[in-house]
């Protein structure tokens, strides 16, 4: 068996007593003692939490025309944003339009694009770009050169400012202060920042954040809370709500596709699917009873199976079960469906996420 990779903060997570688990081939903290997922979730919604997400990939595409090269391959249109901005986008299968990965692209310049893919898909994304790149374009995997710390919550700006870092830039923009990138991004639905220090400096940054945040109610947060937070926002997770067999059109992520662009991987398949209408679409499920939906549970309407849950959890904010599900044609907002929750029928309402208001801006 292949040994799990570890972040530069691994020893700190162990010292804090974190529950660790395999996440994309990395041994990462799921929750910490003293309250676990519910308390960590509340910290992010009400004050501030700090996540180690250094397992996320990092890559760079550089050389003359790097922006145009990337733009002709990933779905979203980098021409919509300028230098100093970041953009959510997808790398799709050139033939089928299925999602190889969803990622964030940072426009450093016309000749340098920085990428943050998901941990397990970094080599696939970097490999596809490298294989298609001309000799003038360099594609480099920087996975273990940089760490990623996510500072999320309504008091995140106060905490980041304690470290002397800039905080007043707009949503989905970034600054580079010395050897640290500070981006106004996140995966929680709250105002937040993602800090990218050099790998070997991550420990000092983590320590400084936790120390400076003692008066702000800061908590170290694991990937368990990250999942409940993103599900409340309806943010998709690759491997569940997006995959090589689930296209952006099916996943209600067409907003992240530059439909007017002449070229990107999977364009022909996605344009055709969009025109015909997808056979299934991603919706939210809001439990009307005590049921909690989980991935792969069957969804029925009027006694007929119409799809399955892709992500599901207990919402700490709403105190009910919520989920995302791929449901067949004819599904409408407000429909009442049932989910087989371990042999018990649970009634749920079809809704459009997010389940709670967004405060990212």
HELIX and SHEET records of a PDB file:
HELIX    1   1 UNK A   10  UNK A   15  1                                   6    
HELIX    2   2 UNK A   36  UNK A   46  1                                  11    
HELIX    3   3 UNK A   66  UNK A   71  1                                   6    
HELIX    4   4 UNK A   78  UNK A   80  5                                   3    
HELIX    5   5 UNK A  119  UNK A  121  5                                   3    
HELIX    6   6 UNK A  122  UNK A  132  1                                  11    
HELIX    7   7 UNK A  156  UNK A  162  1                                   7    
HELIX    8   8 UNK A  199  UNK A  201  5                                   3    
HELIX    9   9 UNK A  202  UNK A  212  1                                  11    
HELIX   10  10 UNK A  214  UNK A  216  5                                   3    
HELIX   11  11 UNK A  223  UNK A  233  1                                  11    
HELIX   12  12 UNK A  254  UNK A  256  5                                   3    
HELIX   13  13 UNK A  267  UNK A  276  1                                  10    
SHEET    1   A 3 UNK A   5  UNK A   6  0                                        
SHEET    2   A 3 UNK A  26  UNK A  31  1                                        
SHEET    3   A 3 UNK A  19  UNK A  23 -1                                        
SHEET    1   B 6 UNK A 174  UNK A 177  0                                        
SHEET    2   B 6 UNK A 180  UNK A 183 -1                                        
SHEET    3   B 6 UNK A 192  UNK A 196 -1                                        
SHEET    4   B 6 UNK A 149  UNK A 152 -1                                        
SHEET    5   B 6 UNK A  48  UNK A  52 -1                                        
SHEET    6   B 6 UNK A 218  UNK A 221  1                                        
SHEET    1   C 5 UNK A  86  UNK A  92  0                                        
SHEET    2   C 5 UNK A  99  UNK A 109 -1                                        
SHEET    3   C 5 UNK A 112  UNK A 116 -1                                        
SHEET    4   C 5 UNK A  59  UNK A  62 -1                                        
SHEET    5   C 5 UNK A 138  UNK A 141 -1                                        
SHEET    1   D 7 UNK A 280  UNK A 287  0                                        
SHEET    2   D 7 UNK A 320  UNK A 328 -1                                        
SHEET    3   D 7 UNK A 304  UNK A 315 -1                                        
SHEET    4   D 7 UNK A 298  UNK A 301 -1                                        
SHEET    5   D 7 UNK A 336  UNK A 341 -1                                        
SHEET    6   D 7 UNK A 344  UNK A 351 -1                                        
SHEET    7   D 7 UNK A 280  UNK A 287 -1                                        
END                                                                             
